[in-house]
Amino acid sequence: MRLEVEKLSVRFPTPTGVVEAVRGVSFAMGAEKLGIVGESGSGKSTLGRAILRLIAPPGEVRAERLAFDGTDLLAADRRTLRRIRGGRIAMVLQDPKFSLNPVMTVGRQIEEAVRVHGRTGRREARERALAMLEAVRIRDPARVYGAWPHELSGGMGQRAMIAIMLAAGPELLIADEPTSALDVTVQMQVLAILDDLVAERGMGLVLISHDLDLVASFCDRVLVMYAGRVVESLPAGELHQATHPYTRGLLACLPDIARPRRRLPVLERDPAWATEELP
C-alpha cells in the first residue's frame, strides 16, 4: 500500500473571492501511522476528504500527483472511485451522531458496507458484521448489531463507526478526530483498538487530530499544518523537539500538570509561515 500526494491544493470560490483551503501539500506514506495536526481551519479535514475525492463542487481539487498504489485518483472514473472508497481507503468521521444513519440499525449499516464491496450473501454479511463488532471490543455484539444509533453511547457509536469502515478490509484508514467527542478513558480504548487493527492487518493510518501529545505517543510520523500548508514534517517521537515556531507555539499552549502556569501563552502568528517553503 502506498499513497502519493504531490502539490495537492483545494480551492473554494466564494462571493468574496477564492478560499485556498489546502495549498501545495506533498507527502507519501505506506503501512504506517501518520499524524496530521494543526489548528481548526488549518486544512486537516479538507486534506483527508480531498484524498478520497469527497470535495463537492464548487470546490476544486488539483494536484501534480494524487495516487494510491499507482491508481491516479484525480483521473479515476466513478466506478473506480466507488471500488476504492470504503473498499481500499476508508474514512472515520468526527462524530458518530452525525455519521451513522439514524434510520438503520448498526448491524444493517455494517452489512451494507460488506455487501457493497464484496459478493456476499445475507448470512455471511451478518457473520462478518458480528465479527467486526467483536473486533472493536464490543462486549455484546448481538445486542449492538440490532441497536439503533441513538441507543449507543459516544464511545460505542465511535466503535460502531470504526467497525463499518473496516468491514470491507481497507488498506488505508483516514481517522478524522476519532476521539474528539470521547472522555480520556474511552479515547485510549478506541486508540488501542485502532493500533491493534493496524498492526494485525498491515494497514496505513492517517490520524487527524488537535491533540499533539496523543499524536506524539501514537503515530510514527507527523505533518504540522498551518493555513492549508505543511510547515513541518518530523518523526512523531521528536514532536516535542520541533523547531518551527508555529509547532513550538502549539506545544507551548498545552497545559502541563507537572509545570503549572498561571496563564497559558497565546500563539503569535507570523505572516511568513503561510508562504515559506518546507525545509
Secondary structure, DSSP 8 states (H G I E B T S, - for coil): --EEEEEEEEEEEETTEEEEEEEEEEEEE-SSEEEEE--TTSSHHHHHHHHTT---TT-EEE-SEEEETTEETTT--HHHHHHHBTTTEEEE-S-HHHHS-TTS-HHHHHHHHHHHSS---HHHHHHHHHHHHHHTT-S-HHHHHT--GGGS-HHHHHHHHHHHHHTT--SEEEEESTTTTS-HHHHHHHHHHHHHHHHHHT-EEEEEES-HHHHHHH-SEEEEEETTEEEEEEEGGGGGG--SHHHHHHHHTS--TTS--SS-------GGGGT----
